[in-house]
């Protein structure tokens, strides 16, 4: 078996798009690489975990799971937004068991240890006589947290760059779309039998698959004028929306408005899909080497009763597109296991975003090899298996 370093360095990150191949098939099927991604990518990048409107008022909180790490995000009585590992310092139980809500304190259901919503340890029943125990050093372990637009991000790496620096020019590119004027409507969650990178690749193929796979969506987009722009850690795909088209899919035409559609991808796994008066976000999370979860959050300019039917029709259009993507992504994952496939070429016209994604992945994974993260990840996995 090839070493993990050989698997990673089999990808030529220096090749320009016209000469480039995709990352090798082993990147989607090798469990060692999936374990390294956990430490090198998901635990070292800013990850969207929830909405700012969920924690707008003091005492409001929500919980999240970031690639196996349980988290709780809360707005303190002082108005400060904080995030913590949702792990009791006593015997590691989840302190907060509800997905969201309002609380003055968090009380662990296992032994009743109580924490303030600011993470400070407040109560330890029947704990008198314990030597050298410092309550002040046993609060919930904090996690860096920040917000952008209506999105809450955390970063499990304490010495990470700021969220604003991580997002780079995406902040200014999104600002004119006025996302703050849109209101949350609904969440849908899909689980796919494919590696998370297969889903991202599919998203970043520059609309290449749209005429063939998404007939309804294709009927409202001007595919010939589809554009791709890469900057920093994001890619923007954009297309004019057809003003009128007698052959358009009725539901798609009725729910996709405006002059132009914008599809933003922020490395490594967050997408924003915008039409006039509409936004859906996609968060892609690995579950295993060949399984991932995609979380869709839908936003609309109006969410009152009068707009309800239109909004549900719009979500149904997205659901149909997603079902089509599920089928093809799962077929790709099966094909990646075939001895007939090692890597493919990229379309210069359509797949510049994919090329950016693969080079960013290589940069993070090769840096992890240099740091020695691969050995740490392997040792961690072996220890867990031994238990």
N, C-alpha and C positions, 0 to 999 in steps of 0.2 A: 504494500500500500504506500502511496506517495505520502511524504511528510506534509503536515499542514502548511509549512512554509512553501513547499513546492506547489501545492494547490493554489495558494494565494498568488505566488509569483508567476504562475502560468498565464496570468492575464497581463497583457502588454498595455500598461496605463499611459505610455508615451505615444502610442499610435494616434495620429489625427483621425478624425471621423471617417474620412474617405478610405482609410486603411485599417480601421479598427474592427475587431471582433467583439462580440458580447463577452461578458464574464463566462468562465467555463461552466459546464453543467454541474460539476462537483460543488460549485458554490451554492447550489440549490438543494443538494442531496447529502452533503457531508455533515454529520452531526457535530464534528469537531469545530467546523467553521461556525455553525449555529451557536455553539457555546461561546466562541470568541466574540461573535457579534453582540451577545448580551452585555459583555463587559466593555467592548471597544466602541460600540455604537449606542445602544439603548441606554446604557448607564453613564454615558459621557456626553450626550447631546441634550439640548432642551427638548422636552417632550410635552405635548399638549395633553392635559389630564382632565380638563373640565371647563366650565364657563364662568366668567366673572359674575354674571347675574345670579349664579347659585350661591355666591358668598358676598353679596352686596351689603348686607347688614350685619352688625356685630352679633356673634353667636351662631351665624349660619356656617354650615360645613358640608362637605361631601367627601366620599371615599373613592379611591381609585386603585388600580393595580397596574404597575409598570413592569412588564416582563418578569412577573413573579414577586416584585417588591410591593407589599401593601402600604398604601399611603392614605393620609387624611389631610385635607386642606380646610382651613377655618379662618374666619374673620374674628379677631379678638375684640374684647370689650373696648380696647383702645383704638379700634379701627384698623389695626395692622393685619395684613394678610400673611398667614404663616402656613407652612406645610411640615408634616412630620411623617416618619415611618409609623404606621399603625400597628405597633408592636409593643406590648407591655414590657416594661423593664424587669418585671418579676419573673414570669415564666413564659413570655413570648406570645401570649394569646393576643388576638385582635382586640384592641381596646374599644374601637368604634365598630359596631356591627350593622348599623343602618347605612344605606347608600347615601342619604342626604338628610338634612334636617336642621334643627335649631337646638342649641344646648348651652348651658352655663358652665358645665363641666363634662368630662368624659370619664365614665366609670367602667373599668374592666369587668366583664361578666364572670371571669374565672375566680379571682380572689378579692375583688372589690377595690383594687387600687384605683385611686381617683386622681385625675389630672385636670388642671385648668385648661380652658380652651386655648390658652397661650402655651400649652405644653408642660407647664410646671407641675411637678408631683405635689399633690395636696394631701392625700390620705393613704395610709398603709395600715389596714386593720390588723390587730394582733401581731404587731411587729416590734414590740418593745423588747429590749435586751439584745438586739442584734448589734454586734460590735462594728465600729468603723463604717457605719452606713451614713452617707451624706445625701439627704433628700434632695438637696439642691443640684446634685450631679446625676440624678436619676429621673429626670423628666423625659418626656418623649424626645427621641433623637430628631433634630431639625433637618430639613431638606431645603436647599435654595428654591425660591418660588418667585415668579414675576408674572405680569400680565401684558398682553398686547391685544388691542381691540377688545373683543369680548371673550378672549381665550386665556386660560390659566395654564402656565407652563411650569414644570419643575425640572431640575437637573440633579441627578444623584452624585455628580462629581463636584465636590465642594469648591475646587479651584477652577471652575469653568469660567469661560468668558461670559460677559453679560448677555442677557437675552437680546438686547438691541443689537449688539455686535454680531451675535449668531444669526439673526434674521437679515442683517445687512440691508441691501437696497429694497428688499421685499416690503419694508415698512412704507417707503415712499411710493412704491408702485401700487400698493393696495389702497393707500389713503384716499384717492379720488372716488373710490367706489362707495365710500361712506357706509361701511358695514355696521356702524353703530345705530343706523336708522332701521335695521332689520331686527325682527323679534324671533326668538326661538319658538319652534312649533312642535317638533317631534324628533325622536331618536329611533333609528332602526339599526340592528346589529346582524351581521352576516358572518358565518364561519365557512371557510373554504378549505378544501383539501389541496392546498398548494403552499409553497414557500412564500413568505411575505414579499420577497423581491419579485416573484412572478407577477403579483398584483401591481406593484409599482411599475415594472417594465411595461405592462399592458397600458397603464395610465399614461406613460411617457412616450408612446410610440407616435406622437404627432398626428393623431387621428388616422393613422395608417389602417387600422382595423375597422374604423367607423362605417365606411360604405359597405363593407362585407358582413359585418356582424350586427350593427345597430341601424337597421333600415329606418326606424322611426326618427331617431336623432339625426341621422344623415339628411332627412328630408327638410330640416330647418337650418342646417349649417351650409355655408359655402365652402365646401371641402377644398376646392381649387385655390382658395385664398386663405387657407389655414396657415398660421405662422407659429414659429417657435423661437423664443428668446431665452438664452441662458445667462444668468448672473450669479455671482457669489455661490450660495448653496440653494438656489431656487431656479426653477424653469417656469416660464409662462407660455402656455399654448393659448392661441386666440383665433377666433373665427367670426366673420360677419354672420349675422343672423338674417335669414331670408325674410324680406318684408312681407311677401305674399307668394304662395306657392300652391297652386291647385292640387298638386300631388302630395302635399305634405301630410304626414301623420296627424290626424285631427287632435289627439290629446297633446302631442308634443308641440304643435303649432299654437295651441290654445294656452300653453303654460310656459313657453320659452319666449320671452319678449326682449325688446331692446334692439339696438343696432349691432351689438357685438357680444359674444360670449367669451369669458375669461376663465382659464383653468390654470390655477397656480399650484405648483408642487414645491414644498419646502423640505429639504433634506432632513431626516431620511424618509419620513413616513406620513407627512401631513399634507392634505390637499384642500383647496378651496375652489369651488365651482360656482361662478357668478353669472347670472343674467339679471336684467333689470327687474328689481323688486324681489329677487330670489337669491338664496345662497344655500348650498349644502357643503358641509365639510366632511372629509373622509380621513379617518385615522386608522392606519394599518399596523396591527400588532402581531408579532409572531407567537404562536402557541406551541409549535414544535417545528422540526425541520420541514415537514410537509403539510403544515396546517397553520392558518392564520385567521385572525378576526378583523373585520372591517366595520368600524363604527361610523354611521352616517348621522349627522345632526342637520336638521332642516330649519331654515330661517326664511321669513317672508316680511314684506313691508307692512302687511295687515294680517292680523291673526284673530280678528273678532269673528262673530258668528256669520256675518255676511260673506266673509272670505273663506270660510271653512271648506266648502265644496271645491273651490278652485285650488286651494292648497293641497287637499287630499288627492285631487286629480294630478297635481304636479308631482307629489310624492310617488304616485302610482307609475308615472312615466319613468322616474328614477329607478323604481323597483324593477321595472321591466328591463331597463338597461343593465342593471346590476345582475339580474338572473342570466342575461346573455354573457356577461363578463365571467360569472362564476363557472359556467360550462367550459368556456375556452381556457380559463386559467387552470382549471383542474385537468383538462386535456394536455396542456403544456407541461404540467408537473409530471404526468405519466410519461410523456415523451422525453423528459430530461433524464429519466432513469434508463433510457434505451442506450445500448452500446452503439447505436447508429448516430448518436448526436454527441458532439463535444462542445462546440460553440458555433455561433452564426454571425453573419455580417450585418451591418447596420445601414439603413437607408440614409444617405446624406440629406435628402430632402425632408425626411420625416422623423428621424430618430436621434436628433442631437440631444434631446433631454435625457434619453436613456444613456447616451454616451457620458454625459455629465454625472449621472447617478453612479455609473460603474466606476468612474475615476474617483469620485468622492469615497465610495466604499473601499476601494483599494487603498487610498490614502490613510483611512482610519484603521483598516486591518493591518496594513504593513507597519504603521506606527505602533500598533499593539504588539506585534511580533518583536519590534525593537525594544519595547518596554518590558517584554517578558510576560505579557498578559496571557499568551497562549498556554504557557506552563501553568499559570495560576488557575486558568479556567479548567484545564484538564485535571489538575489535582483536586479542584473543588468538585468536579463531576464524579471523580473516582471515589472521593470521600462520601458523597451522597449515596452512591451506588452501594458502597460497603455497609452503610447503615441500613 
